[in-house]
Amino acid sequence: MANKETGKKVANAGQEVGEIVSRSEQFIENNKKNITFGIVAIAILTGAILAYNYLYAAPKNKNAAIAIFKGEQYFMKDSFNLALNGNGVDYDGFEYIIKQYGGTKAGNLAKAYAGICYYKTGDTDSAIKHLKSFKSDDDNISPAITGLIGDCYVEAGDTKQGISYFEKAASKADNDFLSPVYLKKAGIAYESLQQYDNAIKTYTAIKEKYAASMEAMDIEKYIVRARLSAGK
């Protein structure tokens, strides 16, 4: 359900070309902050469920799995500070879990959760640090985390670096679900830098390579906007 809602949100983001052109600057400002939070959360939770199948093999792993459970509940309720730092009673926080159980799968998972929490609370430096320390070979989780690092850089004002991570995430995923999301983010970021030729190239890649994706449904509007801004 979350995946469909995220897809619909992205698909409905387009406006009529004339309106988009006249409000281009504000549109870019709004969209650069629109991270694919639902995609990341679902991907990480899926990884958590799979990880739990192995976490109970050893006592330390079992303790780590128990420790992270309440943090996930706070996380799903958007109680990010509590998820990060604990409640002072029966939960110590993702930061504690990372330090105490860093070598376990739950400890690794806590790095991803902590990174998202820091992003949501505006601490992009800490978010980038934790997200970069998270390790995963999963075809969905890895690109999602890479893309979120890109969001952190854009939010911090380093749009060029953010673009590099969006493009890396799209390449890692190489599928109709994630790749066009990050290519679209890269295109919007290029427009914010007035690099319209790069934006056109990026949007066109969605149109040609990921034609079956939700993003491709209205990508022509973005291509037209970038061309008009470039004077073409």
NORKAVEN-V804677 format. One line per field, one symbol per residue. phi: phi as a letter, one per 40 degrees, with the letter a starting at -180 (. if undefined). psi: psi as a letter, one per 30 degrees, with the letter a starting at -180 (. if undefined). burial: # if it has 24 or more other C-alpha atoms within 12 Angstrom, else .. A space follows every 50 residues. Layout:
phi=???
psi=???
burial=???
This chain:
phi=.cccccccccccccbcdcccccbdccdcdccccccccccccccccccccc cccbcccbdcccccccccdcccccdccgccccccbgbgbbachccccccc bdccccccccccccdccccccgccccccdcccccbabccbcdcccdcccd ccccccgccdccdccccccccccfacccdccccccccccdcccgcccccc cccccccccbcccccccbccccccccccccgb
psi=eeeeeeeeeeegfklkeeeeefgeeeeeeeffgilieeeeeeeeeeeeee effffgfleeeeeeeeefeeeeeeefggieeeeeflggdgkfleeeeeee hffleeeeefeeeeeeeeefggieeeeeeeeffkkkgkfeeeeeeeeeee eeeeeffieeeeeeeeeeeeeeehlfeeefefeeeeeeeeefggieeeee eeeeeeeefhffleefegfeeeeeeeeeefg.
burial=.....##..#..##......#..#..##..###############.##.. ##..#.....#..#########.##...########....########.. ##.#################...#####.#######..############ #####...####################################.##### #######..#..###############.#...
